[in-house]
Amino acid sequence: MKKNPIPVLFVLVVSAFSSCVVLSPKKHNALLAQRDSLSLGWEAARARIVSLEEEIASLKSDTSSLHARIAGLEGNVTGLNENLNSLRSNSSSEISRLSADLQKREARLKEVEEILRKRDEATNALRDKLQKALLGFQQSGLSVDIRDGKVYVSLTDKLLFSSGSIVIDDRGKLALQELAKVLKTQPEINISVEGHTDNQRVVNLGQIKDNWDLSVLRATSVVRFLTEGEKIENNRITATGKGEYQPIEQGSTPDARSRNRRIEIVLSPKLDELYNLIK
């Protein structure tokens, strides 16, 4: 431990005076300056010591806080390791379950795809049969095409009806008879008969008030012919009227209106097997 310089200086001064040594003013001033310098150094050292003690206290506090944080983190790590071990122990059984579920879903998807493939094959084959059977009527306003997995047989009104009439004429009956021959060989096919009109208002047609009436009555005329005349099963067939609201040709030219006045016979395969799969 360092000795206090102030007492030493005091002893020196006293000794100097006690020995009756007369100091010159220059030496006296030098001694005073040395005393003041030593005093200032002492005060600076004391201030530095206080500052270091405060820093030590702060470091001890920080160290304690860090120890607490480390302890908390170690606890978290322990908890995470326990969770990880638990997940690892359960992962094998969970992966096995998910794999089994995935295999079932893939098998079900293959079944659905196979049914849809068969449906598409049947739809294409039906279209081909109808096109062949109705070939002689295609120049008279009949067409056969596939839309959304269904076969559409479209017959313009001039092939089936006189203007404003709901009575099927002879040419139309011949076309429906050929259609019925094919339908009788396809009992798995559902039949929907849709009546369509143009956008011209109905005038002077007696009981027929508007295009709704005209489209519905023409559809039911076709249904009656197919069920009563051609013996198509009633539970396979429905009649609907669409009026003027589902045109296939925009515009009001005579040709556009003629194309919109039509009967569409929509043929769709029964999908009971598919519906059972996706329940």
PyMOL commands that set and color helices and strands:
alter all, ss='L'
color gray80, all
select helices_A, chain A and resi 5-18+25-133+135-140+157-160+170-184+211-229+234-236+254-260+272-278
alter helices_A, ss='H'
color red, helices_A
select strands_A, chain A and resi 142-147+150-156+189-196+237-243+262-269
alter strands_A, ss='S'
color yellow, strands_A
deselect
rebuild
show_as cartoon
